[in-house]
Amino acid sequence: MASLLTEQRNPHSMNIDILPTREILEIIHQEDYNACRAVDSQLGQIEQAVEHVVEAFRRGGRLIYVGAGTSGRLGVLDASECPPTFGVDPEMVQGIIAGGWTALRRSVEKAEDFPENGAAEIRERNVCANDVVAGIASSSTTPFVVGALKEAHQRQAKTVFITCNPGQDAVPEADVTICLEVGAEVITGSTRLKAGTATKLVLNMITTTAMIRIGKVFQNLMVDLNATCNKLEIRSRRILHLVTGISYEEADVLIQQAHGRLKTALVMHFCDCSREAAEELIKQHNGRIQDIIPRDRIRSEI
């Protein structure tokens, strides 16, 4: 463990314990830039991961994150945001954390130490060749994650390994390895800091890009959102107004006619068709309304 990059002492923070608040903040902030630089160097690998996820989604497969501690919580967080943002089934993007739901709120001692438990989680979900399993382990050695990835590989799922330590060979069979070299942490070994920040950036990129590719975004608008609260209902009306130019009142009526489906409402408006016809068009074009609606008819208000 002493050889791991994330376990090294950071020379810029050796005296952080005796510095005033502003100087501590400046050191942390400066070190955080390394998280972005680490992501920049791995865009090619992230692209490969996204392509695997897009293929899986198009086959009806899933993206399953696996992690422990901060890494597990980040996976669960990203997965939980996909249904309201992109209107997908909660099963489509899942997060597994060592120690289960209790570990989301507090540490579960030794939960990450057993590879067989990670493998069992993969078996329980009947992971198959249609799926992608992304293991997140800043240290690169977390047994729970390694066990899950090896089981997923045996089941012919595509595997992605996200780590912050170079030169480790814990999962040589991974289809894609994303190595985020953020360097030593401000507090030695505290990978909830730069390692966690870089990991969150990558997870954002993977799911957001994959959802864009399968038609969950129109221009830069979340047209498949699940309007489960007042804020999202208002957003739906505003999106319809921005793209079409109709009033908010007209947008309300159209969304009701579309049974609450914003994407359907947009196709109904631009194609001047019924809800049933709009939904059939959307199905024929695999959910990509950019292939249905003429670009020159779209209002381009920002």
N, C-alpha and C positions, 0 to 999 in steps of 0.2 A: 504493500500500500504506500510505503514511503516514496516509491519511485513515481507515483502518479502525479501528473502536472497539477491537478486540482488540489493536491495535498502539500504543494510547495509553499514556502513562506514568501509573501509579496514584499519586495524591498521598499515599495512606496508607502507601506502602511506599518512599518516596524514600530513607529512611535505613536500610532493612532490612539493609544490609550491615554495619552497625556496632552492631546491636542484640543483646542477649543472647538466648539460645535461647527462653526463655519468651515474650518479647515478639514474636519472629518467629512463633512458633506462634499467638499470639493474633491477630496480623494476618491470617495465612492463614485461621484458623478464622472470623474475622469476615467476611472476604471471601467465604468459601464460602456464607454465607447468601444471597448474591446469586444463586447458582446456583438455589436453590429458588424465589426470587422470580421469576426469569426464566421458570421452568417454569410457575408459577402464572398468569402473564399470557398463556400460550399454550395453555391447556387447550382452548379452542374449536378451534384448529387441530389439536391432537393428536387430538381427538375425530374430526375429519374424516378424518385419516390412518387412524385405527383402523377407521372404517367402510369405507374402501377396502380395507384388509387383510382384514377379515372377509368382505367380498363376494368377494375373490380366493380366499380359502381355501375358501369354499363352492362355488366353481366349479372347484376343483381346482388353483388357481393358487398362485403363490409370492410370498413377500416376499424381495426381494434388496437387501441393504445394499451401498452402494459408498462407499469412503472412502480416504484416504491418511493415513499416519502414525497418530497417536492416534485419529483419527476412524475409520480403517479397522480398527484393532485392536478398537475398541469394537463395531463392527458384527459382526466375526468372533466376538468373545466372546459377544454376545447370541445370535447364530445357533447357536453351538455348545452353548449351554445348553438349547435348546428340545427336542432329542430325549430327553435323560434326564428332563427335568422334565415334559414333556407327551406323551411317547411318539409324537412325530411323526417322519416320514421326514426324514433330514438334508437332503433336497432342498427341503423345504417353506419353510425359512428359511435363506437363504444369506448369506455375507459375502464381499465382494470387496475386496481391499486392493491398492492400487497397489504393484507390485513383487513381488506373489505372496507365497508362504508365507515366504520369506526375510525379508520386511519385517515379519513378526510379531515377530521376535527382534531385528533391528537395522535401522537406517535404510538404505534403498536410494536412493542419490543420484539426483535428477531423475526418479524413477519417476512422480511426480505431474504432471509438466510436459507430458504429451502427451494431449490430448483424444481422439485417435484410438485410443489404447490402452484408454481407458475404454469407448469405443464398441465396440471389438472384443470386450471381455469380455461385453457385452450380446448381441452377435450370436452369440458362441460358445454362450451359454446358450439361444438361441432364444427370447428374451423375446417375449411376445405380449400381447394384450389381457386375458388372464386374470391377469396378474401385476401386482405393485406393485414399483417400484424406488424405494428411498429413498436419496438421495444425502446424505452427511454431509460438510460442509466448513465448519469454524469460520470461516474467512476469507471464505467465500462465493465465492471465485474459483478454487478448485483445478481446473485444466484437466481432469485425469483424471475427476473427478466430473461436471463440466459436460458433458463429452463423453458420458459414460454416460447421463446424464439426457436429453440431447437425442436420443440414439439410441433410448432407451426410449420417449420421447414419439412419435417417428416410427413406432414399432412399436405404438402405441396402448395401451401399458401405462399405468396410473396412476402418476404420479410425485410423490414427496414430497421436498422440499428442506429439510434441517435445517442452519441456520447460526447464527452468533452475531454477525453484523454486519448492522445494519439499513440499509435504503436501497440495497442492492445489487441489481442487475438482471441477474445472471449467467445465471439460468435463469427468464426470465419465463413460459415455457410450463409450469412446474411446476403440477400440480393443487392442491397444498397446500404452502405455505411456512411452516415453523416457525422463527421468529426468536427465539433465546434471548439477550436483551440482558444478558449477565453483566457487562459493563463491562470496564475495563482489568484486566489480570492483575497479580498481585503481582510477578511477574517479567515485564517487558514482552514481549509476544508469545508467552509460554509457554502456549499454549492447551491443554496437557495438564492445566492446573489447573482453574479455574472452568468454562471452556468444555467441557472433557472431562467434568467432574462433571455439569453440566447435560445434556449429550448422553446420558450413561449413564442418567440418570433418565428421559429421554424414551424411549429404546429399551426400558428396562424396562416402561414404561407401555404402549407400543404392542404388544409381543408378549404381555405378560401379559393385557392387556384383551382382545385378539383371541382368545387361547386360552380365556379364560373364556367369551366369547361363543359359541364353537363347541363348548362342552361339555367342555372338557378339565379343568375344575375342578368339584367337587361340594361345596356349602357353600364352605369355604375350603381344601379338601383337593385335592391333586394326584392324582386318581384314574386318570389315564392315564400315570402315571410308568412309565419303563422301568427295572425293577429289575435293573440291571447290576452291582451291587456289594452287599456285605453290608449297608451302611448303608441302601440303598434297599429291600432285602428286609425289613429290620426295620421300615422306615417303612410298607411295604405292609401288614404284619400289624397294625401299630398303628392305621392308618387304618381297617381292617376292624373292629378291636375297638372303636374310638371310635364308629363310626357304628352298629354292630349290637349291641354289648354282648356278643358271643361271646368266648370265651377266645382267647388267643394260639394255643393248640394247635388249637382248632377253626378258627381263621383260617388256619393253615397248611394244613390239610386242604382247606378250601374254595378256597384259592388254587391248590392243586395240581389240584383238580377243574376249575378255570376255566382251566387251562393257563397259569397265571401272570398272567392278566389281572385286575387289581384291579376294574375297572369291571364286568366280567362276573361276578365273584364277588359283588359287591354286588347286582346284579340277581337272580342266582340265589337269594341269601338272602331278599331282600324279596318276590320274586314266587314263591318256592318252585318253581322251574323248573329244567330241565336247562341245561347249558352252551349247547347249540345254540339252545334257545328264548330264552335270555337274549341271545345274540349277535344273533338275529333282531330282538328287541325294540329293542336298541341301534341296529341299522341302520335300523329303521323310524323311529326318533326322532332320526336324524342325530347320534348319539353323546351326546345330552343326557339323561343318566339322571335328571336332576331332573324331566323330563317323564314318567318311568316310575314312580319310587319315591314313594309318598305321603309328604308332608312330615311328617305327624303320627306316622308310624311310625319316624322317624329319632331315634336317641339323640342328645341334644344335650350330651354331656359335652365340656368344654373341657380 
